[in-house]
Amino acid sequence: MLILLAQVALLGLTMTVVTHAQSSGRVYELRTYTCNEGKLPDLLKRFREHTMTIFERHHMHNVGYWIPADEPRHSNTLIYIIWHDSRLTATQEGRRRLDALLPYLLICAFIANAASFLLPISNPANLVIYGSHMPPLLQWLPAYAFPSVVSIATTYLLLRWTQRGALNQKIATDVPVPVLSGAGKTAAIGIAATAIVLLVASALDVALGLPTAIAGTATAALVLIRERKGPWIVVKDISWGVLPLVAGLFVLVEALDKTGLIRMITAFLHDEAQRSVIWAAWGAGIGVAVASNLINNLPTGLIAGAAVQNAHVPDQITRAILIGVDLGPNLSVTGSLATILWLTALRREDQTVSAGAFLKLGIVVMPPALLLAIGAALLVK
């Protein structure tokens, strides 16, 4: 009965809204927000304390908020209505909000890839290239610190220039800053401790896999204990959909190995290195950068890493290949695993970035950063 009454009330409100909209020119928008299990109380608090105020600031007026009466939507769904002054302003507002967010979202992804060879632990692809021959931290830094600084600086300057119009716009200064919860502080401390553990392991030339697993598991366990929650809340939020993708990429590499392609690449790389180390480094770095956008940088790194280790090429070629694998994916949204996870996180927050928008910026930002970073790596002795 309560459900029926709620439906009738919502229908009546909708009819009233439509009638009023026809006479006033207002446009009413019905939205449905579905969150992860157990996150509805946090979502409601965020709307009460922040989101509703932000809506009003941007001329989107709050009408009403409802939670479905029956499960499973009662535990994870918020339904609400807002109104705009007109259809034109509603369309413009949505486009304006996305346009305002897009530069910042893109900057996060591009800088992350540009900085991914500063440290051995910065990118899993680094482990793939070197395999069991990963240089310890004190050998890594002299080889990659300068190219990494060049990569980050070039990417930053190009992003600052291309996005200058959006970044120069006035932004809100009265945005409420949420207080970090005790569990959030515990997680932050755990992440910092994990980074320290990995840096120490790298400095001692210890394989990074086991320390990473132990530190990550310990951090998650401490947060769950503090919150008095079971492990299911963490397990269900893991991006399990990425695992079949990664497994498929490994299968692809194995299939290519069976065809003899990797042996051909190894022989070609060895021959080119014999002719000219410098030109081989340039060609390999640019080649793997392009390939990373076509088949993802993880299989590209696996193939290139096998070729590097079998061909016993000079360090300059290895560095150029690693830079290409790490920085090259800044052309496509599927170029790196990190970017795919970034897109997944954005979708959870109801944000999207198109492949076209990513490519449009990447074609300007990535090539100069790649060429300058490889050039810097070749200057390192």
N, C-alpha and C positions, 0 to 999 in steps of 0.2 A: 504493500500500500504506500509506504513512504517513497519507494522508488517511482511509483506511478504519479504521486503528487509532485515529486521533484521534476519529473518529465513534463507534467502539465504546466507547472510553474515556469519552467524554462521555455516551453513552447509559447506560453502567454507573454513572457518577457521578449522573446524573439519577435512575435507579431507586433508588440508595442514598439520595439526598436525599429523594425522595418517601416512601420507607419510613420514614426517620428522622423526617420531618415528621409523618407520621401518628401516630407513637408519642410524640413530644415536644411537639406543639402548635406547633412552629415553622412559620413560613411562609418558603419560599425563593422568591426572585425572580430570574428570569433576565433580564438586560438586554443590549441590543446598542447600542453607541455607534458611529455612523458619522461620521467626520470628513472634512474636506476633504483632497484629495490632498496628500501631503507633510507632513501635520500629525500623523501617527500617533506619531512619536518624541516630539514635544512633549506629546501627550496621555498617553502612557505615563509620561513624567517627572512630569507633573502628578498623575497618579493615585498614583505611588509616593511623591511628596514631600508631597502635600497631601490629595487626595481620599479616600484610604483612611483616613487619620486622622480626617477630618471624618465619614466614615461611622460609625466606631466611636464618636465623640463623641455622635452622634445615635442610638446603639443600633441601628445597621445593621451587621451583622457580615460581614466579608469571608470568602468561601469559596474562590473561585478565579477566575483571569483567563486568557483564551485569545485567541489571534489565529488566524483561519482560515488553513489551509495553502495554499489555492489563490487565485489572483488572480481578479477584481480586489479581493476583500475582504481579502486578505492585507495590502494596503497602506493600507487605510483603516478597518478594522473592529476593534473590541475587544468581546469577549463576556465577561461576568462574572456571577457569582452572589453574592448577598448574602442573609443571612437575618435575619428579624425574630422577635421573641418570640412574636407571635401575628398572626392576620389583622387583628385590631382595631388593634394598634399599627402594622402595616404601612400600613393605610389612613390612620390618624391622622397618621403620620409624613409621608406624602406630602402630605397636606392642610396640615400644619403648615409644611412647608418652603415650599410655594407661598404660604401666607398670610404667612409671615415675609418673603419676598422682594417680594411684590406692592406694598407701600407705596413701597419704594425705586425699583422700576421705574416706577411711575406718577409719582412725584415728578420723575424725570429728564425724562419726556416733557412734563409740564405746565410745568415751569420753563423748558424749552427754548423752548416756544411763547410763554410770557409774556415772554421776553427777546428775542424775535426782531425787534423793531424798535428796539433800543437803538442799533444801528449799521446803516449801509446794507448792509454785507456779511453781516448776521446771518441773512438769509432771502432766497432767490431771489425770493420773491413781492414783495419790495421793488422789485426791478428791473422786475418786470412792471407794477406800478402806475405807476411814473414813466416807464418806457420810456427814451427818449433824453434825458429831462429830469431825471435823477436829481440831487438837490441834492448838492453837495460836502460833505465831512465837517463842515466848520466851520459850514455852514448847517443840516445835519441835526441836530447835537447840541442846539442851542438849541430846536429844534422838538419833538424826540422824547425827550430825556433825562428830563424830568420825567414825562411819561406812562409811559415805560418803567419808571422806578423805582416808580411807583404800581402798575403791572401786576405787577411782580415781587414787591413787598412784599405786595400783596393775595393773590396766588396762594400765596405762601409761608405767610402766616398762616393761610389757609383750609386748606391742606394740613396744616400743623402741628396745627391743631385737629381736623380730620376723622381724621387718622391717629395721634392722640395715644396711643391704646391700644397700637398696634403699635410705635410708636417708643419708648415707655417700657419696653418689654420689655428684659430683660437680653440683651446680645449677647456673643459670644465675644471675648475680649481676647488670646488666644494664637494668633491666625491668622497663619500664616507669610506673610511679605511677599516675593514673588518679586523677584529681582534683575533690573533692566531690562537687556536685552542691548545689545550695541553697536548692532545694527540698530534696536532700539527707541529708543535715545537719538538716533540719526540721524533717525529718523522724527519724534520729538518736536521736535528742533531745526528740521526742515523745516516742520512744522506752524506753529511759532512764527514762522518766517521768512515763511511764506505769509501769515499774519495781518498781519504788519508791511507786507509788500508791498501787500496789499489796502487797508490803512488809508492808506498813502502815496498809492496810486492814487486812492482816494476823496477825499483831501484836495486832490489836484491836479486833480480833476474829470476823471479819465481813465476810460474805459469799463473795467469790471471783468472782462469775459469773458476777454480775452487774458492779462492778468497771472495770473488764476486758473489757466488751463490751463498756462502756463509753469511757475509755482511748483509746482503739483501734479505735473507730469511730472518736473521736476527732483528733487523729493523722492523720488519712486518710483525714479528712476534711481539716485540715490545709495545708497538702501537696497539695491537689487539688486546694485549693484557691490560694496558692502561684504560682502554675503552670497554673492557669486559665484554668483548665480542668474539664470536667464533671465526675460524679462518674462511668460512664461506663468503663473507662480505668482501674479502680480498680476491678470492679465487674467481668469483663471478665477474669481477671488473677487469680481469686480465684480458688483453686483446687476443683471445684464442683464435680468432679468424686469421691472424697473421701466420700462425704456425703451419697450416697447410701450404700457404704461399712459400714460406721458407723451405719446407720439405720439398715442394715441387721444384724450387730453384736448385736444390742439391741434386735432385733426380736429373734435372736438365744437364748439369755439369757432368754427372756420371755418364749420361748418354753421349755427350760430346766426347768424353774421354774414350769411350768404346769405339767411336768412329775414327779415332786417330787424329782428331783436329788439334788436341792439345799438344801432341807430339810435333805436328806440323808448325804450330805457333812457336814451340820451344826452339825448333831448328831455325826458323826464320829469325827469331829474336837473337839467337846466338850468332848467326851469320851477319846480321846488321850491326851487332856490337863489335864484331871483328873489323868491319869496314870503318865505322865511326861511332864512338861512344856517344858523342854529343848529339849527332843527328838521330841515332837510335833512341836516345832518351826523349828527344822532342817528339818523334813519331809515336813512340809507345805511350807517352803521357797523353798526347792528344787523342790517340786511337782509343785508349781505354776510357777516356772521358766521354767520347761519343757513344761507345758501346754501353757504358753504364746507363745512359738514357734510353737505350733500345731494349736492353734485357735486365735492367737493374744492376746496381753496383756490387751486389753480393755474388751472383754467379760470375760477373766480370772479374771481381777480385779473386775468386777461387781459380778461375782459368789463368789469370795473369800471375797469381801467386805460384801456381804449379809450374808455369813456364819460367818464371824468375828463378825458382829454386833448382829446377832441372838444368837450366842453361848456364847457371853460375855467372850471371852478368855482373858488371861493376855496380858499385853503390849508386852512381848517378842515375842509372837506368831504373833501379829499384825505387829510388826516391821519386822520380818523375812519374812512374806508374802508380805509386801510392797516392800522390797528389791528384792524378787524374781520376782515380777511383773515388777519392773523398770529395773532391771539388766539382768534378764533372756533372754529378746528378743535379746541379742547380739549374738544369734546363727543363726538367720534367717532374711532375708530381709523383711519378712512380720510379724515379731514378735511384732512390735510396730507401732503405728500410726505415731510417729515421724520419724521412718525409712522409712515408706512408703512415707511420704511427702518429705523426703530427696531424695529418688529415683526419685520422680516427678520433683524436682528442678534440679537434675542432667540431666534428659532427656531433659529438656528445654535447657540445655547447650550442648546437643549432647554428653553426657557422659553416660556410662552404667556400672553397677557393677553387676556381675552375682551372683546368689544365691550360686553357688559353691565356688566362691572366698570369699564371706562373711562367709560361714560356715567353710571353711578351716581355716580362722583366728579365728573365734568365738570359735571353739572347743578348741583352745589353750588358749584364753584370758578369756572367760567368766567363766568357772568353778572355777578356782582359785580365781578370784575376788569375785564371788558369795559366796563361802565358807568362805573366810576371812571376807567379809562384814557382813555376818550373824553372824559369830563368834564374831566380834567386837560389833554388836548390842546386843548380849546376855551378854556381859560384862558390858553394861550400866545398871545401876540400875534405 
